[in-house]
Amino acid sequence: MSTNRIAVIDYGMGNLHSVASALEHVAPEAEVTISSERSVIEQADRVIFPGVGAIRDCMAEIRRSGFDALVPEVIASGKPVLGICVGMQALMSHSEENGGVECLAQLEGNVRFFGNDLHDEQGEHLKVPHMGWNQVEQQFAHPLWQGIDNGSRFYFVHSYYVIAAEKAVKAKDVAEVAGRCHYGLDFDVALSNNNLFAVQFHPEKSHTAGLQLLKNFVHWDGQV
């Protein structure tokens, strides 16, 4: 039986060891490697693209490391890829953060600021960043949702949110928005495009539901 090699991309801006530890917990038989080496990432069976911090710094490190070319190549190869948190935002077209930053444009849509005047339905002021547990409404039956109840709670830490491009949301033959959340407004927290899945929340910090999603990823063949 061949080894399941999982590469966690290291460009200096991710919660790498927490992600790797969670993967090792759900898949002790897998070979999990944190790496910035092109050859290791190319040879992996599955790739995690994490990220934390400001998008300007993340994109600067992604470009400096050459991952702005490598990440699209890995996605195009067809192997399963999971983007996490700012890793998801970096896959979008553009972010409002830091005065506006062009991203990798692997998923169509933009990253927007929650704002300083966010309120719930009762008029109560909501803190930004959006930090803590929130329910995720699944939009269709993706393999990574297997064994996870709709409305399960995941852990978030972010001040900017993703809105997928309208044509991706509305196209009848492309189910790209896999999960949505509400925090003063509705936003997209899980996006799917063939072998690519990206989430705004932190599965490695989301207890049972998050670990199940990572376990699903470890066994996912990249087909939807």
N, C-alpha and C positions, 0 to 999 in steps of 0.2 A: 504494500500500500504506500503510495507516494505521500510525502510530507506536504501539508497545507502551509505554504509560506505566506505570511502576512507582513507587509512592510508598512510601518507608520512613518510618514514623511517628516523629516526633521529639517525645518528651515529656521529654527530658533524661535518660533512663535506659536507653541502649542502646549497643551497639557499632556505631554507625550507619555510620561511614565504612568499616569493614571489610566490612560487609554490602553497602554500595553498590558498593565496589570489586569484590567477588566477582561481583555481578550484572552489572556492566559488563564483566567479563572473559568471562563465559559468554554474554552477550547484548549485544555492542557496538552492535547496531542499536537497542536499546531506549533509552528516555528515562527514566533513573533519577533520582529527586528525593528528597532528604531534606527533610521538611517537617513543620511543625506547623500548617499552614494547612488549615482544613476544606475549602475549595474545591478545593485541589490534591489532597487525599486522596479526595474524592468523585469527582473527574473522572478519577482513575487507573483503568487497566484491571486492575491487580493491586496488592495492598497487603501490605507486610511489617510485622508487629507485633513488634519486638524487645524486649529488656529484659535488664538486668544489675543486680545489687545486691540490696538488701533489699526484700522485697515491700511492706512498710509504706510505704517511700519511693516505690516505683513506683506503688502505688495512689493515694497522695496526689497525685502529679504527674498521673496519669491523670485523676483527678477534678477537679483544679484546672484542667486544660487542656480539660475537657469531653469527653475521649476516652472516658469511661465511657458516654456516650450515643452518640458517633460510631462507636466500634468495633463495637458491636452493629448499628448501622444499616448499616455497610459490609458486615458479614457477611450481614445479611438481604437486601442488594441482589443477592446471587448471584455477585459477582465473586470470583475466587480470592484467598484470604487465607492468609498463612503466619505463624504465631506461632513465635518463636524464644526458647528458654531461659526467662527470667523472663516473657517475653511469653506463653509457653505457660502458665506457672503463674498468670498474671493472668487467663487465660481460664477457669480452674477455678472451683468454687463457693467454696472456703475454703482458707486456708493456715494451718498451725500456726505459721509463723514470726512473730516479734515479738509473741508472746502471743496470736496469732490474728487473722487479717485476712480480711474478706469480700472476695471477688474479683468478677469480672464475670459469672460463672455462664453463660458461653456453652458450656461443656463440663461435664458432670456428673462430679463427683469432687473429691477433696481432695489437698492438698499436705502431705506429712509429713516430719518430720526423720529423717535416717538414724540419729541417735543417736550417743552417744559410746562405745558398746560394741559396735561392728560387727565381725564376724569372718567369714572365709571358711570353706569346708568343711573345711579342715585346722586350723581353730582359730586361724589367724593374725589378728592385729588389723588391721583395715582403716582407713586414714586417712579422715577427713572434713574437708574436702569431697572428694567423688568427683571427682578431677581427672586428666584424661588420656584415653587411647584405650580404648574398650570396644566389644565386638561388639553389634550390634543385630539381633535376630531379627524378621524381617518376619512379620506375622500374616496378611496377605492381599495380593493383587496390586494395590496402589494405583498410579495413574499416576505418582506422585512416586517410586516405587521402580524405575521403568523404567531398565534398564541398570545397576542396582546389585545386586551379588550379595548374597543373603541371608547374614547373618553379617558383613557389612562393618563395619569399625571407624570410629567417629565420635568427635569430641573433645568431652569433657564438662568442665564446672566447676560443681558445685552441691553444696549440703549438704542440700537438700530435694528430695523426689521426688514424682512424681504417681502416684496410684492412681485410675483411672477408676471411676465408680459401677458397682456390680455389675450393675445392670439393663442398663447400656450394654455391659458385657463379655459378658453372657450372652444378650442378645437375639439370636435367630436371624436377624432381618431387619435388624439394624443392626450392621455390622462397624466399630465405632468405634475399637478399639485397633489401630493399624496397625503398631506396633513395640514390642518389649519388650527389656529389658536386665537383667543380673544383676550386682549388686555387694553381696555379703552377703545380699541378698534380691532378689526379682524386682520390677520396677517398670515402669511404662508410659512410653515415651520418644517415642512418636509417636501422635497421635490424629487421627482423621479424622471430619468431620461435614459431608457434602455438599461445599460449596465451601471449607470451612475445613480446613486441615491445620496441626498444631502439633507442634513437636519440642523436646525438652529439650536436645539437643546443639547444638553450633554448626556448622552446615553451612559457614559461611564460613571456618572454621578446620580443616575436615575433609578437605582435599586432594581427591583424585579423587572419592571417593564424595559428599562434601559439595557439590562443584561440580556434579556430575551432578544431585543433588537440586535445586539452585537452577536449573539449566538446564531440568529437567523442569517446575519451577514456572513459569518464564518462558513456557513453551509450553502450560501446562495451561489447559483451558477451564472448570475448576471441576466437571466431571462425574466421578463415580466409577463 
